[in-house]
Amino acid sequence: MISPLLIPILGICVALLAVFGGVFFKPWLAMQHRKMELEAQMVAEKAAQYAAQTERLEQRVQVLERIITDRGVAIAEEIEQLRDAPLN
């Protein structure tokens, strides 16, 4: 059997929980949300930096490949000229 005194005590407890949730829990949730937004922004900026760095490295590799390819043809021509040249 529920005591008549227990009902007002439960009501007060529920009211205190509601106040506690409104005063402490909502700002804490807002702070956590803002923290996650800032972290997401930092991660996005870092990803953009990595993408830019990757693009620069890809361009440098293309230049090196072009140099090697062009120089490879020149080396092949030099070898052919040496073959045709007399030894003495």
FIKOLZA-1660 file (N, C-alpha, C; in steps of 0.1 Angstrom, whole numbers, plus 5000, padded with zeros to 4 digits):
% residues 88
   i   px   py   pz ch aa at
   1 5008 4988 5000  A  M  N
   1 5000 5000 5000  A  M CA
   1 5009 5012 5000  A  M  C
   2 5006 5022 4992  A  I  N
   2 5013 5034 4990  A  I CA
   2 5009 5044 5001  A  I  C
   3 5019 5049 5008  A  S  N
   3 5017 5058 5019  A  S CA
   3 5013 5071 5013  A  S  C
   4 5003 5078 5020  A  P  N
   4 4999 5092 5015  A  P CA
   4 5011 5102 5015  A  P  C
   5 5021 5099 5023  A  L  N
   5 5032 5108 5024  A  L CA
   5 5042 5106 5012  A  L  C
   6 5041 5094 5007  A  L  N
   6 5050 5090 4996  A  L CA
   6 5047 5098 4983  A  L  C
   7 5035 5101 4980  A  I  N
   7 5031 5108 4968  A  I CA
   7 5037 5122 4967  A  I  C
   8 5036 5130 4977  A  P  N
   8 5042 5143 4976  A  P CA
   8 5058 5142 4975  A  P  C
   9 5064 5132 4982  A  I  N
   9 5078 5131 4981  A  I CA
   9 5082 5127 4966  A  I  C
  10 5075 5118 4960  A  L  N
  10 5077 5114 4946  A  L CA
  10 5076 5126 4937  A  L  C
  11 5065 5134 4940  A  G  N
  11 5063 5146 4932  A  G CA
  11 5075 5156 4933  A  G  C
  12 5080 5158 4945  A  I  N
  12 5091 5167 4947  A  I CA
  12 5103 5161 4940  A  I  C
  13 5105 5148 4940  A  C  N
  13 5117 5142 4934  A  C CA
  13 5116 5144 4919  A  C  C
  14 5104 5142 4913  A  V  N
  14 5103 5144 4898  A  V CA
  14 5105 5159 4895  A  V  C
  15 5100 5168 4903  A  A  N
  15 5102 5182 4900  A  A CA
  15 5117 5186 4901  A  A  C
  16 5124 5180 4911  A  L  N
  16 5139 5183 4912  A  L CA
  16 5146 5177 4900  A  L  C
  17 5142 5165 4896  A  L  N
  17 5149 5160 4884  A  L CA
  17 5147 5168 4872  A  L  C
  18 5134 5174 4870  A  A  N
  18 5131 5183 4859  A  A CA
  18 5140 5195 4860  A  A  C
  19 5141 5201 4872  A  V  N
  19 5149 5213 4873  A  V CA
  19 5164 5210 4871  A  V  C
  20 5168 5199 4876  A  F  N
  20 5182 5195 4874  A  F CA
  20 5185 5193 4859  A  F  C
  21 5176 5186 4852  A  G  N
  21 5178 5184 4838  A  G CA
  21 5178 5197 4830  A  G  C
  22 5170 5206 4834  A  G  N
  22 5169 5219 4827  A  G CA
  22 5181 5228 4830  A  G  C
  23 5186 5228 4842  A  V  N
  23 5197 5237 4847  A  V CA
  23 5210 5231 4843  A  V  C
  24 5212 5218 4844  A  F  N
  24 5226 5213 4843  A  F CA
  24 5227 5204 4830  A  F  C
  25 5217 5196 4827  A  F  N
  25 5218 5187 4816  A  F CA
  25 5218 5193 4802  A  F  C
  26 5208 5203 4800  A  K  N
  26 5207 5209 4787  A  K CA
  26 5220 5217 4784  A  K  C
  27 5225 5225 4793  A  P  N
  27 5238 5232 4789  A  P CA
  27 5249 5223 4786  A  P  C
  28 5250 5212 4794  A  W  N
  28 5260 5202 4792  A  W CA
  28 5259 5196 4778  A  W  C
  29 5246 5192 4774  A  L  N
  29 5244 5187 4761  A  L CA
  29 5248 5197 4750  A  L  C
  30 5244 5210 4752  A  A  N
  30 5248 5220 4743  A  A CA
  30 5263 5222 4741  A  A  C
  31 5270 5221 4752  A  M  N
  31 5284 5222 4752  A  M CA
  31 5290 5210 4744  A  M  C
  32 5285 5198 4747  A  Q  N
  32 5290 5186 4740  A  Q CA
  32 5287 5187 4725  A  Q  C
  33 5276 5193 4721  A  H  N
  33 5273 5195 4707  A  H CA
  33 5282 5204 4701  A  H  C
  34 5285 5215 4707  A  R  N
  34 5294 5225 4702  A  R CA
  34 5309 5220 4701  A  R  C
  35 5312 5212 4711  A  K  N
  35 5325 5205 4711  A  K CA
  35 5327 5196 4698  A  K  C
  36 5316 5188 4696  A  M  N
  36 5316 5180 4684  A  M CA
  36 5317 5187 4671  A  M  C
  37 5310 5199 4670  A  E  N
  37 5310 5207 4658  A  E CA
  37 5324 5212 4656  A  E  C
  38 5331 5217 4667  A  L  N
  38 5345 5222 4665  A  L CA
  38 5354 5211 4661  A  L  C
  39 5353 5199 4667  A  E  N
  39 5362 5188 4663  A  E CA
  39 5359 5184 4648  A  E  C
  40 5347 5184 4644  A  A  N
  40 5344 5181 4630  A  A CA
  40 5350 5192 4620  A  A  C
  41 5349 5204 4624  A  Q  N
  41 5355 5215 4616  A  Q CA
  41 5370 5213 4615  A  Q  C
  42 5377 5210 4626  A  M  N
  42 5391 5208 4626  A  M CA
  42 5395 5196 4618  A  M  C
  43 5387 5185 4618  A  V  N
  43 5390 5173 4610  A  V CA
  43 5388 5177 4595  A  V  C
  44 5378 5185 4592  A  A  N
  44 5376 5189 4578  A  A CA
  44 5387 5197 4573  A  A  C
  45 5392 5206 4581  A  E  N
  45 5403 5215 4577  A  E CA
  45 5416 5206 4575  A  E  C
  46 5418 5196 4584  A  K  N
  46 5430 5188 4582  A  K CA
  46 5429 5179 4570  A  K  C
  47 5416 5175 4567  A  A  N
  47 5414 5167 4554  A  A CA
  47 5417 5175 4542  A  A  C
  48 5413 5188 4543  A  A  N
  48 5416 5197 4531  A  A CA
  48 5431 5199 4530  A  A  C
  49 5438 5200 4541  A  Q  N
  49 5453 5202 4540  A  Q CA
  49 5459 5190 4534  A  Q  C
  50 5454 5178 4538  A  Y  N
  50 5460 5165 4533  A  Y CA
  50 5457 5164 4518  A  Y  C
  51 5445 5168 4514  A  A  N
  51 5441 5168 4500  A  A CA
  51 5450 5177 4492  A  A  C
  52 5453 5189 4497  A  A  N
  52 5461 5198 4490  A  A CA
  52 5476 5193 4489  A  A  C
  53 5481 5187 4500  A  Q  N
  53 5494 5182 4500  A  Q CA
  53 5495 5170 4490  A  Q  C
  54 5485 5162 4489  A  T  N
  54 5485 5151 4480  A  T CA
  54 5485 5156 4466  A  T  C
  55 5477 5166 4463  A  E  N
  55 5477 5172 4450  A  E CA
  55 5491 5177 4446  A  E  C
  56 5497 5184 4455  A  R  N
  56 5511 5189 4452  A  R CA
  56 5521 5178 4449  A  R  C
  57 5520 5167 4457  A  L  N
  57 5529 5156 4455  A  L CA
  57 5526 5149 4442  A  L  C
  58 5513 5148 4438  A  E  N
  58 5510 5142 4425  A  E CA
  58 5516 5150 4414  A  E  C
  59 5515 5163 4415  A  Q  N
  59 5521 5172 4405  A  Q CA
  59 5536 5170 4404  A  Q  C
  60 5542 5169 4415  A  R  N
  60 5557 5167 4415  A  R CA
  60 5561 5153 4409  A  R  C
  61 5553 5143 4412  A  V  N
  61 5556 5130 4406  A  V CA
  61 5554 5130 4391  A  V  C
  62 5543 5138 4386  A  Q  N
  62 5541 5139 4372  A  Q CA
  62 5553 5146 4365  A  Q  C
  63 5559 5156 4372  A  V  N
  63 5570 5163 4366  A  V CA
  63 5582 5153 4366  A  V  C
  64 5584 5146 4377  A  L  N
  64 5595 5136 4377  A  L CA
  64 5594 5125 4366  A  L  C
  65 5582 5121 4365  A  E  N
  65 5579 5111 4354  A  E CA
  65 5582 5116 4340  A  E  C
  66 5578 5129 4338  A  R  N
  66 5581 5135 4325  A  R CA
  66 5596 5137 4323  A  R  C
  67 5603 5141 4334  A  I  N
  67 5618 5142 4333  A  I CA
  67 5624 5129 4330  A  I  C
  68 5620 5118 4337  A  I  N
  68 5626 5105 4335  A  I CA
  68 5623 5100 4321  A  I  C
  69 5611 5102 4317  A  T  N
  69 5607 5097 4303  A  T CA
  69 5615 5104 4293  A  T  C
  70 5615 5117 4293  A  D  N
  70 5623 5125 4283  A  D CA
  70 5637 5122 4284  A  D  C
  71 5643 5121 4295  A  R  N
  71 5657 5118 4297  A  R CA
  71 5660 5103 4292  A  R  C
  72 5650 5094 4294  A  G  N
  72 5652 5081 4290  A  G CA
  72 5654 5080 4275  A  G  C
  73 5646 5088 4267  A  V  N
  73 5647 5088 4253  A  V CA
  73 5661 5093 4249  A  V  C
  74 5666 5104 4256  A  A  N
  74 5679 5110 4253  A  A CA
  74 5690 5100 4256  A  A  C
  75 5689 5092 4266  A  I  N
  75 5699 5082 4270  A  I CA
  75 5699 5071 4259  A  I  C
  76 5687 5067 4255  A  A  N
  76 5687 5057 4244  A  A CA
  76 5693 5061 4232  A  A  C
  77 5691 5074 4228  A  E  N
  77 5698 5080 4216  A  E CA
  77 5713 5080 4218  A  E  C
  78 5718 5084 4230  A  E  N
  78 5732 5085 4232  A  E CA
  78 5738 5071 4231  A  E  C
  79 5731 5061 4236  A  I  N
  79 5736 5047 4235  A  I CA
  79 5738 5043 4221  A  I  C
  80 5727 5046 4213  A  E  N
  80 5728 5042 4199  A  E CA
  80 5739 5050 4192  A  E  C
  81 5742 5062 4195  A  Q  N
  81 5753 5070 4189  A  Q CA
  81 5766 5063 4193  A  Q  C
  82 5768 5059 4205  A  L  N
  82 5780 5052 4210  A  L CA
  82 5782 5039 4202  A  L  C
  83 5771 5032 4199  A  R  N
  83 5772 5019 4192  A  R CA
  83 5778 5022 4178  A  R  C
  84 5773 5032 4172  A  D  N
  84 5777 5035 4158  A  D CA
  84 5791 5041 4157  A  D  C
  85 5796 5047 4168  A  A  N
  85 5809 5053 4168  A  A CA
  85 5820 5043 4168  A  A  C
  86 5831 5046 4160  A  P  N
  86 5842 5036 4160  A  P CA
  86 5849 5036 4174  A  P  C
  87 5855 5024 4178  A  L  N
  87 5861 5023 4191  A  L CA
  87 5874 5030 4191  A  L  C
  88 5881 5031 4180  A  N  N
  88 5895 5037 4180  A  N CA
  88 5894 5051 4175  A  N  C
% end
